[in-house]
Amino acid sequence: MAKHPTKVSWTDDELKKLAILVESGATLIRASAALNRSINGIQTKARAIGKPFLPLRILRKKWNSKPDQPSPTSKPY
């Protein structure tokens, strides 16, 4: 039975795409799926290129914070 390759080199295009994903606020899971690599590999490489992912607790705060808007049930008077 053939072994799976354990180490695949990163291409320049993959590194650029990883940097774009980190800057756009993507999660580790989304980046992992987009680049077809393991979550640990994605996280390690992002740190190595100096663009670590934000922790999920910070991302959740960003996603949940919305500009001050009146609630749909509030009345203007």
Contacts in CASP RR format, 6 or more apart in sequence:
PFRMAT RR
TARGET T0000
AUTHOR 0000-0000-0000
METHOD contacts of the structure
MODEL  1
MAKHPTKVSWTDDELKKLAILVESGATLIRASAALNRSINGIQTKARAIG
KPFLPLRILRKKWNSKPDQPSPTSKPY
8 37 0 8 1.000
10 45 0 8 1.000
14 35 0 8 1.000
15 45 0 8 1.000
15 49 0 8 1.000
17 34 0 8 1.000
17 35 0 8 1.000
18 31 0 8 1.000
18 35 0 8 1.000
18 42 0 8 1.000
18 45 0 8 1.000
18 46 0 8 1.000
18 49 0 8 1.000
18 51 0 8 1.000
19 49 0 8 1.000
19 51 0 8 1.000
21 30 0 8 1.000
21 31 0 8 1.000
21 34 0 8 1.000
21 35 0 8 1.000
22 31 0 8 1.000
22 46 0 8 1.000
22 51 0 8 1.000
22 52 0 8 1.000
22 53 0 8 1.000
23 51 0 8 1.000
25 53 0 8 1.000
25 54 0 8 1.000
25 59 0 8 1.000
26 34 0 8 1.000
26 53 0 8 1.000
27 53 0 8 1.000
27 56 0 8 1.000
27 59 0 8 1.000
28 39 0 8 1.000
28 42 0 8 1.000
28 43 0 8 1.000
28 53 0 8 1.000
29 39 0 8 1.000
31 42 0 8 1.000
31 46 0 8 1.000
31 53 0 8 1.000
32 38 0 8 1.000
32 39 0 8 1.000
32 42 0 8 1.000
35 42 0 8 1.000
43 52 0 8 1.000
43 53 0 8 1.000
46 52 0 8 1.000
46 53 0 8 1.000
70 76 0 8 1.000
END
